[in-house]
């Protein structure tokens, strides 16, 4: 099947229906391995056992940003190529990205309290991630405000592309400004500065979270296609009703 | 496993992560059931898509 064939929602639904059980099982298996490795990971020499929070905090942060990046690509798909599934992908991704960003903020606060002595500081990294979360809420609200999905898609696409400016700010905020948050220790020039006994569980958990994201996103895209079918059938029903003037 | 003096924070972080993940799975599952129920109800009322009547062909929109 060519990639272009997936532009057909029915073919996408059929493929999703076949893929989802496999994806769910692989995700559960990778999570099991990741949690097992997390359980056996040694304590950090400075942070003690609180380093275990990193195994959920960092993947959540990565996915919160990755999801907005995906929505930005989908926004281009909506505005430039008018791909029929682009706005479906963007709409389905927003609540999932919001959930991962929320998880990043909450686990970061719970990690910050014992390590920094505070749940929250208004520094560049924390504030820019909070802005990302608020932008997700804004996008979800915009989808719900405009009734016609194709009109909403264009407005959301523009907002998403403007919001993408925040992604490099989040990434390099720890280098550009003084912040309590530690600098990058995995994705940086010169390679990761984390010891393998902690790095490997982190990467496995990141893979598990990514698989979870992919599974949920495909399922949510399927739901969105069904929702649009329901909407178009209800419109047809209303137009064919006696006295509708259609 | 000894989680040290900050065990409460670690357990709370994992519990909230579990709740968020379960919440996302439930959201997707419940939404799927609702949409399928609505489609089935519309089908019972005789409402079907044109492409479903005439056999599937490449669609231009997700609707």
Interface residues (C-beta under 8 A of the other chain):
Chain A: X7 X8 X9 X10 X39 X43 X48 X49 X50 X52 X53 X56 X57 X60 X84 X85 X87 X88 X95 X96 X99 X100 X102 X103 X106 X107 X110 X111 X113 X114 X149 X150 X212 X216 X219 X220 X222 X223 X224 X225 X226 X227 X228 X229 X230 X231 X232 X233 X234 X236 X237
Chain B: X1 X2 X3 X4 X5 X6 X7 X9 X10 X12 X13 X14 X16 X17 X20 X21 X23 X24 X25 X27 X28 X31 X32 X35 X36 X38 X39 X42 X45 X47 X48 X49 X51 X56 X58 X59 X60 X61 X62 X63
